[in-house]
Amino acid sequence: MKTVAQNRRARFDYEITDTVEAGIMLTGAEVKSCRAGHANLAGAYVSFLGGKPVLKHLSISPYAHARPDGEYDPGHDRVLLLKQPEINRLQAAIAEKGVALIPLEVKAGKYIKVILGLGKGRKTIDKRQHIKERDISRRVREGKEV
């Protein structure tokens, strides 16, 4: 499967503990646009409405060769397709304080899938430590002094 969109900021802002692959309900033009790489996960998140997981603020640009539709909203809510035991497990995990369900990437193959991550938010001091460790490991790989 080809990665169409990534949320790089999510791995920096959150400590990802678990990942889940979910299907996403899209229209035909949205699928074609997604396969062309016109999806953006910046600011996207998952919430539960009526017991169903909903992906909010995933922006999929209109497909260029589709019939013009004046009412198309690129950031409308999209229902995620998961089995009920998986939904129950995710809802229980989100009920804990500080845990969020974040979309990490969108993959396109025969089907369009979203990789979701369960994560806890990092504090600023943790982010600084993460940057410091990354710089040290980069210097070691390049053979420079630490």
OpenMM code with the backbone's topology and positions (N, CA, C; nanometers):
from openmm import Vec3, app, unit

residues = "MET LYS THR VAL ALA GLN ASN ARG ARG ALA ARG PHE ASP TYR GLU ILE THR ASP THR VAL GLU ALA GLY ILE MET LEU THR GLY ALA GLU VAL LYS SER CYS ARG ALA GLY HIS ALA ASN LEU ALA GLY ALA TYR VAL SER PHE LEU GLY GLY LYS PRO VAL LEU LYS HIS LEU SER ILE SER PRO TYR ALA HIS ALA ARG PRO ASP GLY GLU TYR ASP PRO GLY HIS ASP ARG VAL LEU LEU LEU LYS GLN PRO GLU ILE ASN ARG LEU GLN ALA ALA ILE ALA GLU LYS GLY VAL ALA LEU ILE PRO LEU GLU VAL LYS ALA GLY LYS TYR ILE LYS VAL ILE LEU GLY LEU GLY LYS GLY ARG LYS THR ILE ASP LYS ARG GLN HIS ILE LYS GLU ARG ASP ILE SER ARG ARG VAL ARG GLU GLY LYS GLU VAL".split()
positions = [
    Vec3(0.0842, -0.1194, 0.0000),
    Vec3(0.0000, 0.0000, 0.0000),
    Vec3(0.0879, 0.1247, 0.0000),
    Vec3(0.0461, 0.2221, -0.0760),
    Vec3(0.1207, 0.3460, -0.0900),
    Vec3(0.0734, 0.4471, 0.0148),
    Vec3(0.1682, 0.5118, 0.0826),
    Vec3(0.1331, 0.6154, 0.1789),
    Vec3(0.0984, 0.7429, 0.1031),
    Vec3(-0.0233, 0.7914, 0.1241),
    Vec3(-0.0737, 0.9087, 0.0531),
    Vec3(-0.0508, 1.0356, 0.1341),
    Vec3(-0.0737, 1.0280, 0.2655),
    Vec3(-0.0571, 1.1450, 0.3523),
    Vec3(-0.0066, 1.0994, 0.4880),
    Vec3(0.0777, 1.1837, 0.5501),
    Vec3(0.1297, 1.1541, 0.6827),
    Vec3(0.1072, 1.2729, 0.7739),
    Vec3(0.0894, 1.2436, 0.9014),
    Vec3(0.0803, 1.3463, 1.0030),
    Vec3(0.2107, 1.3398, 1.0832),
    Vec3(0.3146, 1.4036, 1.0311),
    Vec3(0.4467, 1.3970, 1.0946),
    Vec3(0.4468, 1.4631, 1.2320),
    Vec3(0.3676, 1.5647, 1.2481),
    Vec3(0.3640, 1.6387, 1.3746),
    Vec3(0.3103, 1.5506, 1.4885),
    Vec3(0.2258, 1.4537, 1.4562),
    Vec3(0.1639, 1.3696, 1.5590),
    Vec3(0.2668, 1.2892, 1.6357),
    Vec3(0.3656, 1.2339, 1.5681),
    Vec3(0.4682, 1.1537, 1.6371),
    Vec3(0.5571, 1.2393, 1.7254),
    Vec3(0.5649, 1.3698, 1.6969),
    Vec3(0.6426, 1.4603, 1.7797),
    Vec3(0.5608, 1.5069, 1.9005),
    Vec3(0.4332, 1.5351, 1.8794),
    Vec3(0.3482, 1.5882, 1.9866),
    Vec3(0.2929, 1.4804, 2.0797),
    Vec3(0.2880, 1.3554, 2.0340),
    Vec3(0.2288, 1.2476, 2.1128),
    Vec3(0.3247, 1.1301, 2.1240),
    Vec3(0.3176, 1.0606, 2.2357),
    Vec3(0.3897, 0.9347, 2.2563),
    Vec3(0.2938, 0.8240, 2.2143),
    Vec3(0.3141, 0.7677, 2.0956),
    Vec3(0.2229, 0.6687, 2.0381),
    Vec3(0.2500, 0.5327, 2.1025),
    Vec3(0.1450, 0.4730, 2.1619),
    Vec3(0.1600, 0.3446, 2.2300),
    Vec3(0.1044, 0.2282, 2.1489),
    Vec3(0.0032, 0.2537, 2.0665),
    Vec3(-0.0613, 0.1469, 1.9909),
    Vec3(-0.1127, 0.2035, 1.8586),
    Vec3(-0.1137, 0.1206, 1.7548),
    Vec3(-0.1682, 0.1651, 1.6263),
    Vec3(-0.2780, 0.0698, 1.5802),
    Vec3(-0.3718, 0.1243, 1.5032),
    Vec3(-0.4863, 0.0493, 1.4514),
    Vec3(-0.5083, 0.0925, 1.3071),
    Vec3(-0.5426, -0.0025, 1.2211),
    Vec3(-0.5750, 0.0288, 1.0816),
    Vec3(-0.7263, 0.0270, 1.0655),
    Vec3(-0.7811, 0.1355, 1.0097),
    Vec3(-0.9258, 0.1462, 0.9932),
    Vec3(-0.9587, 0.1841, 0.8496),
    Vec3(-1.0723, 0.1359, 0.8018),
    Vec3(-1.1231, 0.1772, 0.6724),
    Vec3(-1.1892, 0.3125, 0.6873),
    Vec3(-1.2157, 0.3775, 0.5756),
    Vec3(-1.2784, 0.5093, 0.5803),
    Vec3(-1.3859, 0.5155, 0.4718),
    Vec3(-1.5001, 0.5730, 0.5045),
    Vec3(-1.6116, 0.5820, 0.4111),
    Vec3(-1.5950, 0.7082, 0.3263),
    Vec3(-1.5727, 0.6892, 0.1953),
    Vec3(-1.5501, 0.7998, 0.1028),
    Vec3(-1.6395, 0.7861, -0.0197),
    Vec3(-1.6576, 0.8965, -0.0913),
    Vec3(-1.7274, 0.8914, -0.2197),
    Vec3(-1.6263, 0.8524, -0.3272),
    Vec3(-1.6735, 0.8224, -0.4467),
    Vec3(-1.5859, 0.7808, -0.5552),
    Vec3(-1.4845, 0.8869, -0.5938),
    Vec3(-1.5274, 1.0136, -0.6025),
    Vec3(-1.4367, 1.1218, -0.6391),
    Vec3(-1.3315, 1.1436, -0.5301),
    Vec3(-1.3711, 1.1245, -0.4039),
    Vec3(-1.2751, 1.1393, -0.2933),
    Vec3(-1.1698, 1.0293, -0.2977),
    Vec3(-1.2095, 0.9077, -0.3355),
    Vec3(-1.1143, 0.7974, -0.3464),
    Vec3(-1.0120, 0.8284, -0.4548),
    Vec3(-1.0573, 0.8758, -0.5705),
    Vec3(-0.9665, 0.9080, -0.6803),
    Vec3(-0.8722, 1.0215, -0.6419),
    Vec3(-0.9243, 1.1216, -0.5746),
    Vec3(-0.8418, 1.2334, -0.5301),
    Vec3(-0.7389, 1.1873, -0.4272),
    Vec3(-0.7805, 1.0984, -0.3385),
    Vec3(-0.6918, 1.0442, -0.2352),
    Vec3(-0.5787, 0.9645, -0.2994),
    Vec3(-0.6109, 0.8824, -0.3974),
    Vec3(-0.5086, 0.8026, -0.4658),
    Vec3(-0.4100, 0.8914, -0.5416),
    Vec3(-0.4557, 1.0097, -0.5834),
    Vec3(-0.3685, 1.1044, -0.6527),
    Vec3(-0.2808, 1.1814, -0.5550),
    Vec3(-0.3026, 1.1611, -0.4235),
    Vec3(-0.2186, 1.2242, -0.3222),
    Vec3(-0.2679, 1.3581, -0.2735),
    Vec3(-0.3971, 1.3849, -0.2886),
    Vec3(-0.4521, 1.5145, -0.2487),
    Vec3(-0.5241, 1.5080, -0.1142),
    Vec3(-0.4619, 1.4415, -0.0163),
    Vec3(-0.5170, 1.4339, 0.1192),
    Vec3(-0.4218, 1.5036, 0.2152),
    Vec3(-0.4779, 1.5670, 0.3182),
    Vec3(-0.3965, 1.6391, 0.4160),
    Vec3(-0.4483, 1.6073, 0.5562),
    Vec3(-0.3589, 1.5558, 0.6427),
    Vec3(-0.3971, 1.5165, 0.7782),
    Vec3(-0.3675, 1.6228, 0.8835),
    Vec3(-0.3175, 1.7378, 0.8441),
    Vec3(-0.2824, 1.8420, 0.9410),
    Vec3(-0.4067, 1.8845, 1.0194),
    Vec3(-0.4022, 1.8714, 1.1484),
    Vec3(-0.5128, 1.9119, 1.2346),
    Vec3(-0.6261, 1.8113, 1.2447),
    Vec3(-0.6108, 1.6941, 1.1851),
    Vec3(-0.7171, 1.5934, 1.1887),
    Vec3(-0.7167, 1.5200, 1.3224),
    Vec3(-0.8344, 1.4774, 1.3658),
    Vec3(-0.8477, 1.4005, 1.4891),
    Vec3(-0.9698, 1.3106, 1.4801),
    Vec3(-0.9796, 1.2166, 1.5744),
    Vec3(-1.0901, 1.1209, 1.5768),
    Vec3(-1.1744, 1.1453, 1.7013),
    Vec3(-1.3054, 1.1464, 1.6831),
    Vec3(-1.3967, 1.1540, 1.7975),
    Vec3(-1.5075, 1.0518, 1.7762),
    Vec3(-1.5822, 1.0243, 1.8808),
    Vec3(-1.6901, 0.9258, 1.8739),
    Vec3(-1.8238, 0.9980, 1.8822),
    Vec3(-1.9087, 0.9772, 1.7808),
    Vec3(-2.0428, 1.0345, 1.7782),
    Vec3(-2.1433, 0.9207, 1.7709),
    Vec3(-2.2220, 0.9058, 1.8737),
    Vec3(-2.3215, 0.7985, 1.8764),
    Vec3(-2.2581, 0.6608, 1.8752),
    Vec3(-2.1402, 0.6479, 1.9327),
    Vec3(-2.0716, 0.5192, 1.9387),
    Vec3(-1.9957, 0.4834, 1.8120),
    Vec3(-1.9943, 0.5742, 1.7132),
    Vec3(-1.9220, 0.5482, 1.5885),
    Vec3(-1.8006, 0.6398, 1.5810),
    Vec3(-1.6847, 0.5859, 1.5395),
    Vec3(-1.5668, 0.6717, 1.5245),
    Vec3(-1.5790, 0.7585, 1.3995),
    Vec3(-1.5502, 0.8872, 1.4153),
    Vec3(-1.5613, 0.9833, 1.3063),
    Vec3(-1.4288, 1.0580, 1.2935),
    Vec3(-1.3762, 1.0639, 1.1721),
    Vec3(-1.2531, 1.1372, 1.1445),
    Vec3(-1.2905, 1.2795, 1.1062),
    Vec3(-1.2399, 1.3749, 1.1823),
    Vec3(-1.2728, 1.5156, 1.1596),
    Vec3(-1.1524, 1.5896, 1.1036),
    Vec3(-1.1781, 1.6838, 1.0156),
    Vec3(-1.0787, 1.7742, 0.9575),
    Vec3(-0.9758, 1.7069, 0.8686),
    Vec3(-1.0061, 1.5891, 0.8129),
    Vec3(-0.9222, 1.5326, 0.7075),
    Vec3(-0.9610, 1.6063, 0.5802),
    Vec3(-0.8659, 1.6739, 0.5203),
    Vec3(-0.8947, 1.7538, 0.4019),
    Vec3(-0.8572, 1.6759, 0.2765),
    Vec3(-0.9558, 1.6487, 0.1926),
    Vec3(-0.9338, 1.5846, 0.0632),
    Vec3(-0.9803, 1.6832, -0.0436),
    Vec3(-0.8862, 1.7287, -0.1257),
    Vec3(-0.9185, 1.8255, -0.2307),
    Vec3(-1.0134, 1.7635, -0.3328),
    Vec3(-1.0963, 1.8456, -0.3969),
    Vec3(-1.1864, 1.7916, -0.4990),
    Vec3(-1.1078, 1.7308, -0.6151),
    Vec3(-1.1605, 1.6220, -0.6694),
    Vec3(-1.0962, 1.5549, -0.7825),
    Vec3(-1.1091, 1.6431, -0.9055),
    Vec3(-0.9989, 1.6660, -0.9741),
    Vec3(-0.9957, 1.7612, -1.0858),
    Vec3(-1.0864, 1.7211, -1.2016),
    Vec3(-1.1003, 1.5893, -1.2284),
    Vec3(-1.1773, 1.5446, -1.3441),
    Vec3(-1.3216, 1.5079, -1.3100),
    Vec3(-1.3637, 1.5347, -1.1873),
    Vec3(-1.5008, 1.5027, -1.1468),
    Vec3(-1.5956, 1.6148, -1.1896),
    Vec3(-1.7211, 1.5808, -1.1939),
    Vec3(-1.8241, 1.6798, -1.2264),
    Vec3(-1.8229, 1.7866, -1.1170),
    Vec3(-1.8287, 1.9136, -1.1527),
    Vec3(-1.8247, 2.0184, -1.0504),
    Vec3(-1.9452, 2.0102, -0.9572),
    Vec3(-1.9168, 2.0091, -0.8292),
    Vec3(-2.0214, 2.0038, -0.7277),
    Vec3(-2.0014, 2.1249, -0.6378),
    Vec3(-2.0917, 2.2188, -0.6431),
    Vec3(-2.0770, 2.3440, -0.5697),
    Vec3(-2.0839, 2.3294, -0.4193),
    Vec3(-2.1345, 2.2174, -0.3692),
    Vec3(-2.1550, 2.2015, -0.2255),
    Vec3(-2.0477, 2.1176, -0.1574),
    Vec3(-1.9399, 2.0823, -0.2277),
    Vec3(-1.8392, 1.9939, -0.1709),
    Vec3(-1.7578, 2.0655, -0.0628),
    Vec3(-1.7498, 2.0041, 0.0553),
    Vec3(-1.6692, 2.0550, 0.1667),
    Vec3(-1.5512, 1.9602, 0.1861),
    Vec3(-1.4269, 2.0032, 0.1576),
    Vec3(-1.3126, 1.9129, 0.1659),
    Vec3(-1.2848, 1.8603, 0.3067),
    Vec3(-1.3306, 1.9293, 0.4115),
    Vec3(-1.2994, 1.8877, 0.5478),
    Vec3(-1.4165, 1.8294, 0.6245),
    Vec3(-1.5182, 1.7772, 0.5543),
    Vec3(-1.6352, 1.7255, 0.6269),
    Vec3(-1.5995, 1.5988, 0.7053),
    Vec3(-1.6839, 1.5635, 0.8011),
    Vec3(-1.6596, 1.4464, 0.8871),
    Vec3(-1.6771, 1.3182, 0.8053),
    Vec3(-1.5865, 1.2220, 0.8315),
    Vec3(-1.5903, 1.0933, 0.7606),
    Vec3(-1.5949, 0.9802, 0.8613),
    Vec3(-1.6844, 0.8857, 0.8384),
    Vec3(-1.7028, 0.7722, 0.9290),
    Vec3(-1.5892, 0.6719, 0.9077),
    Vec3(-1.5331, 0.6221, 1.0184),
    Vec3(-1.4294, 0.5195, 1.0122),
    Vec3(-1.4938, 0.3824, 1.0256),
    Vec3(-1.4385, 0.2845, 0.9557),
    Vec3(-1.4942, 0.1497, 0.9539),
    Vec3(-1.4081, 0.0577, 1.0382),
    Vec3(-1.4624, 0.0197, 1.1546),
    Vec3(-1.3946, -0.0703, 1.2477),
    Vec3(-1.4949, -0.1718, 1.3002),
    Vec3(-1.4461, -0.2854, 1.3455),
    Vec3(-1.5337, -0.3854, 1.4068),
    Vec3(-1.5699, -0.3392, 1.5481),
    Vec3(-1.6851, -0.3834, 1.5975),
    Vec3(-1.7368, -0.3370, 1.7250),
    Vec3(-1.6423, -0.3635, 1.8432),
    Vec3(-1.5777, -0.4815, 1.8547),
    Vec3(-1.4847, -0.5007, 1.9666),
    Vec3(-1.3681, -0.4008, 1.9641),
    Vec3(-1.3226, -0.3664, 1.8435),
    Vec3(-1.2145, -0.2690, 1.8290),
    Vec3(-1.2614, -0.1300, 1.8707),
    Vec3(-1.3841, -0.0950, 1.8341),
    Vec3(-1.4412, 0.0341, 1.8737),
    Vec3(-1.4517, 0.0421, 2.0255),
    Vec3(-1.5006, -0.0652, 2.0881),
    Vec3(-1.5135, -0.0666, 2.2338),
    Vec3(-1.3781, -0.0509, 2.3021),
    Vec3(-1.2746, -0.1195, 2.2485),
    Vec3(-1.1406, -0.1115, 2.3074),
    Vec3(-1.0857, 0.0305, 2.2959),
    Vec3(-1.1067, 0.0948, 2.1812),
    Vec3(-1.0565, 0.2308, 2.1615),
    Vec3(-1.1301, 0.3313, 2.2495),
    Vec3(-1.2623, 0.3137, 2.2635),
    Vec3(-1.3389, 0.4038, 2.3503),
    Vec3(-1.2941, 0.3917, 2.4951),
    Vec3(-1.2643, 0.2700, 2.5385),
    Vec3(-1.2171, 0.2496, 2.6752),
    Vec3(-1.0799, 0.3142, 2.6950),
    Vec3(-0.9949, 0.3052, 2.5944),
    Vec3(-0.8614, 0.3647, 2.6043),
    Vec3(-0.8688, 0.5173, 2.6062),
    Vec3(-0.9580, 0.5741, 2.5273),
    Vec3(-0.9711, 0.7199, 2.5208),
    Vec3(-1.0314, 0.7763, 2.6493),
    Vec3(-1.1071, 0.6938, 2.7216),
    Vec3(-1.1692, 0.7394, 2.8454),
    Vec3(-1.0644, 0.7776, 2.9509),
    Vec3(-0.9427, 0.7234, 2.9392),
    Vec3(-0.8357, 0.7604, 3.0320),
    Vec3(-0.7963, 0.9052, 3.0073),
    Vec3(-0.7502, 0.9709, 3.1124),
    Vec3(-0.7119, 1.1111, 3.1007),
    Vec3(-0.5822, 1.1249, 3.0207),
    Vec3(-0.5812, 1.2162, 2.9252),
    Vec3(-0.4615, 1.2460, 2.8483),
    Vec3(-0.4369, 1.1570, 2.7287),
    Vec3(-0.5262, 1.0603, 2.7014),
    Vec3(-0.5083, 0.9707, 2.5879),
    Vec3(-0.5959, 1.0190, 2.4724),
    Vec3(-0.5376, 1.0194, 2.3521),
    Vec3(-0.6104, 1.0649, 2.2334),
    Vec3(-0.5917, 0.9650, 2.1206),
    Vec3(-0.6838, 0.9674, 2.0263),
    Vec3(-0.6769, 0.8840, 1.9076),
    Vec3(-0.6451, 0.9760, 1.7898),
    Vec3(-0.5239, 0.9603, 1.7344),
    Vec3(-0.4734, 1.0519, 1.6333),
    Vec3(-0.4523, 0.9787, 1.5013),
    Vec3(-0.4992, 1.0339, 1.3893),
    Vec3(-0.4685, 0.9734, 1.2599),
    Vec3(-0.3228, 1.0001, 1.2238),
    Vec3(-0.2472, 0.8945, 1.1933),
    Vec3(-0.1052, 0.9072, 1.1640),
    Vec3(-0.0765, 0.9131, 1.0144),
    Vec3(-0.1438, 0.8286, 0.9364),
    Vec3(-0.1228, 0.8311, 0.7921),
    Vec3(-0.2403, 0.7712, 0.7174),
    Vec3(-0.2511, 0.8069, 0.5899),
    Vec3(-0.3531, 0.7542, 0.5003),
    Vec3(-0.2804, 0.6707, 0.3960),
    Vec3(-0.3273, 0.5462, 0.3757),
    Vec3(-0.2652, 0.4560, 0.2783),
    Vec3(-0.3680, 0.4208, 0.1707),
    Vec3(-0.3192, 0.4093, 0.0480),
    Vec3(-0.4067, 0.3763, -0.0635),
    Vec3(-0.3557, 0.2521, -0.1334),
    Vec3(-0.4435, 0.1572, -0.1496),
    Vec3(-0.4167, 0.0358, -0.2253),
    Vec3(-0.5473, 0.0021, -0.2934),
    Vec3(-0.5944, -0.1203, -0.2722),
    Vec3(-0.7273, -0.1551, -0.3219),
    Vec3(-0.8316, -0.0733, -0.2459),
    Vec3(-0.8052, -0.0538, -0.1173),
    Vec3(-0.8924, 0.0270, -0.0316),
    Vec3(-0.8121, 0.1422, 0.0263),
    Vec3(-0.8818, 0.2475, 0.0700),
    Vec3(-0.8172, 0.3586, 0.1392),
    Vec3(-0.8252, 0.3281, 0.2881),
    Vec3(-0.7114, 0.3258, 0.3553),
    Vec3(-0.7056, 0.2945, 0.4979),
    Vec3(-0.6414, 0.4102, 0.5730),
    Vec3(-0.6794, 0.4244, 0.6998),
    Vec3(-0.6213, 0.5251, 0.7876),
    Vec3(-0.5542, 0.4519, 0.9030),
    Vec3(-0.4288, 0.4855, 0.9312),
    Vec3(-0.3575, 0.4300, 1.0451),
    Vec3(-0.3794, 0.5262, 1.1611),
    Vec3(-0.4409, 0.4754, 1.2682),
    Vec3(-0.4697, 0.5557, 1.3866),
    Vec3(-0.3735, 0.5173, 1.4977),
    Vec3(-0.3358, 0.6142, 1.5777),
    Vec3(-0.2458, 0.5875, 1.6890),
    Vec3(-0.3074, 0.6318, 1.8199),
    Vec3(-0.2966, 0.5459, 1.9214),
    Vec3(-0.3363, 0.5834, 2.0568),
    Vec3(-0.2146, 0.6465, 2.1216),
    Vec3(-0.2285, 0.7686, 2.1695),
    Vec3(-0.1108, 0.8341, 2.2252),
    Vec3(-0.1436, 0.9294, 2.3375),
    Vec3(-0.0406, 0.9523, 2.4192),
    Vec3(-0.0496, 1.0516, 2.5267),
    Vec3(0.0293, 1.1733, 2.4820),
    Vec3(-0.0225, 1.2903, 2.5129),
    Vec3(0.0444, 1.4141, 2.4745),
    Vec3(0.1759, 1.4317, 2.5484),
    Vec3(0.2762, 1.4796, 2.4758),
    Vec3(0.4064, 1.5072, 2.5367),
    Vec3(0.4084, 1.6488, 2.5894),
    Vec3(0.4817, 1.6676, 2.6976),
    Vec3(0.5017, 1.8014, 2.7511),
    Vec3(0.6200, 1.8647, 2.6789),
    Vec3(0.6348, 1.9960, 2.6906),
    Vec3(0.7411, 2.0680, 2.6217),
    Vec3(0.8788, 2.0149, 2.6588),
    Vec3(0.8985, 1.9826, 2.7850),
    Vec3(1.0292, 1.9329, 2.8292),
    Vec3(1.0598, 1.7981, 2.7652),
    Vec3(0.9568, 1.7144, 2.7475),
    Vec3(0.9757, 1.5856, 2.6811),
    Vec3(1.0125, 1.6058, 2.5344),
    Vec3(0.9522, 1.7050, 2.4703),
    Vec3(0.9815, 1.7336, 2.3305),
    Vec3(1.1265, 1.7772, 2.3148),
    Vec3(1.1729, 1.8614, 2.4081),
    Vec3(1.3124, 1.9065, 2.4027),
    Vec3(1.4076, 1.7894, 2.4188),
    Vec3(1.3756, 1.6993, 2.5103),
    Vec3(1.4587, 1.5807, 2.5318),
    Vec3(1.4604, 1.4934, 2.4071),
    Vec3(1.3473, 1.4802, 2.3424),
    Vec3(1.3367, 1.4010, 2.2191),
    Vec3(1.4258, 1.4607, 2.1098),
    Vec3(1.4247, 1.5935, 2.0954),
    Vec3(1.5083, 1.6617, 1.9962),
    Vec3(1.6560, 1.6405, 2.0277),
    Vec3(1.6906, 1.6497, 2.1558),
    Vec3(1.8293, 1.6324, 2.1985),
    Vec3(1.8790, 1.4913, 2.1671),
    Vec3(1.7985, 1.3907, 2.1983),
    Vec3(1.8371, 1.2514, 2.1706),
    Vec3(1.8516, 1.2280, 2.0200),
    Vec3(1.7634, 1.2846, 1.9409),
    Vec3(1.7687, 1.2694, 1.7959),
    Vec3(1.8963, 1.3329, 1.7398),
    Vec3(1.9345, 1.4516, 1.7900),
    Vec3(2.0565, 1.5182, 1.7444),
    Vec3(2.1811, 1.4389, 1.7813),
    Vec3(2.1835, 1.3830, 1.9023),
    Vec3(2.2979, 1.3034, 1.9460),
    Vec3(2.3121, 1.1792, 1.8593),
    Vec3(2.2021, 1.1107, 1.8331),
    Vec3(2.2098, 0.9895, 1.7507),
    Vec3(2.2514, 1.0231, 1.6072),
    Vec3(2.2104, 1.1371, 1.5560),
    Vec3(2.2500, 1.1799, 1.4219),
    Vec3(2.4002, 1.2064, 1.4166),
    Vec3(2.4525, 1.2722, 1.5192),
    Vec3(2.5965, 1.3000, 1.5243),
    Vec3(2.6780, 1.1715, 1.5348),
    Vec3(2.6305, 1.0751, 1.6112),
    Vec3(2.7011, 0.9479, 1.6250),
    Vec3(2.7044, 0.8749, 1.4908),
    Vec3(2.5928, 0.8763, 1.4190),
    Vec3(2.5876, 0.8124, 1.2869),
    Vec3(2.6833, 0.8776, 1.1881),
    Vec3(2.6957, 1.0100, 1.1949),
    Vec3(2.7838, 1.0815, 1.1027),
    Vec3(2.9297, 1.0724, 1.1436),
    Vec3(2.9586, 1.0242, 1.2633),
    Vec3(3.0955, 1.0086, 1.3104),
    Vec3(3.1532, 1.1321, 1.3738),
    Vec3(3.0706, 1.2296, 1.4077),
    Vec3(3.1191, 1.3511, 1.4736),
    Vec3(3.1209, 1.3299, 1.6238),
    Vec3(3.1924, 1.4167, 1.6933),
    Vec3(3.1985, 1.4074, 1.8391),
    Vec3(3.0686, 1.4544, 1.8995),
    Vec3(3.0377, 1.4008, 2.0161),
    Vec3(2.9126, 1.4355, 2.0837),
    Vec3(2.9309, 1.5494, 2.1740),
] * unit.nanometer
topology = app.Topology()
chain = topology.addChain("A")
for resn in residues:
    res = topology.addResidue(resn, chain)
    for name in ("N", "CA", "C"):
        topology.addAtom(name, app.Element.getBySymbol(name[0]), res)
